[in-house]
Amino acid sequence: MIDYRELQQQYEFDVYPKRDLVLVRGSGSRVWDSKGKEYLDCATGHGVASLGHCNEAVVAAVRAQVDRLITCPGTYYNDTRARLLEKLAAIAPGPLNRSFLCNSGAEAMEAALKFARITTGRTEFVCANRAFHGRTFGALSATFNPAYRQGFEPLVPGFRFVPYNNSDALTGAVTDETAAVILEVVQGEGGVHPADPDYLRSARRCCDERGALLILDEIQTGFCRTGRMFACMHAGVVPDMLCVAKAIAGGLPMGAVICGERIEVARGKHGSTFGGNPLCCAAACAAIDYMVEHRLDEQAAAKGTDLIQRIRDAALPIVREVRGLGLMIGIELRTRVKPYVLELLDRGVITLPSGTTVIRLLPPLTISDKDIDTVVNTLLDVLRNPSH
Ligand SMILES: Cc1ncc(COP(=O)(O)O)c(C=O)c1O
């Protein structure tokens, strides 16, 4: 039998810290490795497979589109793309109704940064401590963690950082030169920290007063993950640009910037060869229909509340805090989480670290109550009686 781990090691230019598994199949809340071992996936490819793996509606839509038209550049109109753009406008908050389509979260951030500069004629950005917005130069310039930045400087000039959830610090940093304030609604990579709704509202007010734009990065929080279609809806805050990706297309690569009326970019100033390709658009149409029909926002809210409560109720001394919104959950330990994440993996539950002390859970929003029981029981058992 071919050892795919060895084969990949031989030829991959590897930039990823690896788990020692070859994943070969997925269905719903489960994935299987090459040895046939089954896992409950509470990481969903970093929050991508919100509808579960190989969701039937997404698979059917991709199958139908793949025989019809796979690629179609932005210089032409396309039926499937038009349908997706209409759907995005329908589910987006307030008057956000025109989308730029791309292929990833970082690409959505890059576009938003360019759109902010050209719309306002200003050059500076205010971002948050602990923020994560991606790995490309612009997105990395808005990312706080020095470990991601070091070795790549000089980054794009004009970015400054202020403490998250501190309205005074934010208001003090926004000037007449600020093109945009950039915030996650729940910081994901930074440790699962939800924004205070009042903080978001004061960021909106401050941007309006100073003529700056508000960019919300909902790449991880979007598409029902936190219990609303978009997490900003909890606070009733409408940004000027909403950056999305991850769960948008049921597992296929896609990103988007959903823009409000203030955003103006002349034709020819930006673009993407693959952006808005009909195959991913078909997947996204099916994924969004599925989210709306199955009320995944309500499911995430109910399941998330239950999961958080059960972990809190266990009152384990090793747990410092349980935070989250909907099915985006962070369990902060009083110690490093890596051995616990590895032990959970060994016990058949895939989780994700967030920083060094937080276990992050991003299960499929479709996860069954029975699977939630298994996740909670395994998690509490590993936290109570670690064998490492
Ligand atoms: C909040 C946030 N923004 C941006 C990104 C970057 O997205 P991508 O990896 O698709 O470039 C991520 C990815 O984890 C993210 O969580």
The ligand as an SDF file (V2000), in Angstrom:
LIG
                    3D

 16 16  0  0  0  0  0  0  0  0999 V2000
  -10.8120   35.9270   10.8350 C   0  0  0  0  0  0  0  0  0  0  0  0
  -10.0030   35.4280    9.6740 C   0  0  0  0  0  0  0  0  0  0  0  0
   -9.6460   36.2770    8.7030 N   0  0  0  0  0  0  0  0  0  0  0  0
   -8.9200   35.8650    7.6470 C   0  0  0  0  0  0  0  0  0  0  0  0
   -8.5120   34.5630    7.5150 C   0  0  0  0  0  0  0  0  0  0  0  0
   -7.7050   34.1440    6.3130 C   0  0  0  0  0  0  0  0  0  0  0  0
   -8.4600   33.3060    5.4940 O   0  0  0  0  0  0  0  0  0  0  0  0
   -7.7300   32.3600    4.4140 P   0  0  0  0  0  0  0  0  0  0  0  0
   -6.9790   31.3280    5.1680 O   0  0  0  0  0  0  0  0  0  0  0  0
   -8.8800   31.7900    3.6120 O   0  0  0  0  0  0  0  0  0  0  0  0
   -6.8600   33.2410    3.5910 O   0  0  0  0  0  0  0  0  0  0  0  0
   -8.8580   33.6440    8.5100 C   0  0  0  0  0  0  0  0  0  0  0  0
   -8.3870   32.2450    8.4190 C   0  0  0  0  0  0  0  0  0  0  0  0
   -8.2890   31.5280    9.3840 O   0  0  0  0  0  0  0  0  0  0  0  0
   -9.6300   34.0810    9.6200 C   0  0  0  0  0  0  0  0  0  0  0  0
   -9.9800   33.2420   10.6030 O   0  0  0  0  0  0  0  0  0  0  0  0
  1  2  1  0
  2  3  1  0
  2 15  2  0
  3  4  2  0
  4  5  1  0
  5  6  1  0
  5 12  2  0
  6  7  1  0
  7  8  1  0
  8  9  2  0
  8 10  1  0
  8 11  1  0
 12 13  1  0
 12 15  1  0
 13 14  2  0
 15 16  1  0
M  END
$$$$
